Amino acid sequence: MTDTAPIQVSRPAGLRVILIVVGMSATGAAGTVLAHDDHDWMRVDNFRNPITGEHCCGEHDCAVVPASDIEVEPGGWRILSTGERIPDRETLRSKDGRFWRCHQPNGSRRCFFAPPGTS
């Protein structure tokens, strides 16, 4: 009888790296889709900036602003953490009862949503 060791199949290190990267990408993509679903109503309803006419929502560019970070001012709103002021004429009404700020790639505001009845 001959002693034989179990056959070990080794995967190249590159394959392991590829599998890890693919797994991380899939997880990140799923998270992005879920985050985008929170404000998908903006895209579906084709909301546009009331001044410039550009679309408000693109993937990755809108975020909830906590109500505790918002102050009503005469003629508009102020985001307390940044000091940004948003005039009423540039404010759209949120369909989900939350405040949202959508931004350009450079961080400037594209659209601002406020819940109905909060001004």
C-alpha positions, 0 to 999 in steps of 0.5 A, a space after each residue: 500500500 502506498 501512502 498518498 496525501 490528499 490532493 490540494 488544489 490551490 487557487 492562484 492568488 490573483 483569482 482570490 483577489 478577483 473574487 474578493 473585489 467582485 464580492 465587494 463590488 456586488 455588495 456596494 452596488 446593492 447598497 447603492 441601489 437601496 440608498 437610491 430607492 429611498 428617493 426614487 420618487 424624485 427620478 420617477 416624477 422627473 423633478 427639476 430645479 425650479 430655477 435652472 430646470 436641470 434634473 434633481 436626482 442622479 445616482 449618488 447625489 441626494 441625501 436626507 438632511 435631518 429635520 433637526 439640522 433645518 431652521 425655517 427662516 423668513 422666505 426660506 430655510 437654513 441648513 444649520 450645519 453648513 449655514 446654507 440658505 435656501 429660498 422658498 422659490 428654490 424649494 420643492 415639496 418632498 413626497 416622503 415627508 423628509 428634507 433632501 438636498 441634491 448636489 452637483 459633482 462640485 458639492 453645490 446644491 442642485 435641488 432642495 426638498 422640504 416636507 409639505 406644510 413645514 414652511 
